């Protein structure tokens, strides 16, 4: 039953507005991070991920 509740919470979160924002942050990060070998660009992508995720969480 606990696993069922956790699964339900996870899916409810993922399909919520906040969850979609965080998924968008992760997708953008993955795309930006994987396309470059430049360390400065990778660090910038990580910083953008942190800022994007923080903004998504603050909006909840």
C-alpha positions in Angstrom: 0.0 0.0 0.0 2.9 2.4 0.8 4.4 1.8 -2.7 1.0 2.5 -4.2 0.8 5.8 -2.4 4.3 6.8 -3.4 3.6 5.9 -7.0 0.4 8.0 -6.9 2.2 10.9 -5.4 5.0 10.7 -8.0 2.6 10.6 -10.9 0.4 13.4 -9.5 3.5 15.5 -9.1 4.9 14.8 -12.5 1.7 15.8 -14.2 1.2 18.9 -12.0 2.3 22.3 -13.4 5.3 22.3 -11.0 6.3 18.8 -12.1 6.1 19.8 -15.7 8.3 22.8 -15.1 10.9 20.7 -13.3 10.9 18.1 -16.1 11.3 20.9 -18.6 14.3 22.2 -16.6 15.9 18.7 -16.6 15.3 18.2 -20.4 16.8 21.6 -21.2 19.8 20.8 -19.0 20.3 17.4 -20.5 20.2 18.8 -24.0 22.5 21.7 -23.3 25.0 19.6 -21.2 25.3 16.8 -23.7 25.9 19.0 -26.7 29.1 20.5 -25.5 32.5 19.4 -24.3 33.4 22.9 -23.0 33.6 22.8 -19.2 32.5 26.5 -18.8 29.4 25.7 -20.9 28.7 22.6 -18.8 28.9 24.7 -15.6 26.6 27.3 -17.1 24.1 24.6 -17.9 24.3 23.3 -14.3 23.7 26.8 -13.0 20.7 27.3 -15.3 19.3 23.9 -14.1 19.6 25.0 -10.4 18.0 28.4 -11.1 15.2 26.9 -13.2 14.5 24.2 -10.6 14.5 26.8 -7.8 12.1 29.0 -9.7 9.8 26.1 -10.3 9.8 25.1 -6.6 9.2 28.8 -5.5 6.2 29.0 -7.8 4.5 26.2 -5.9 
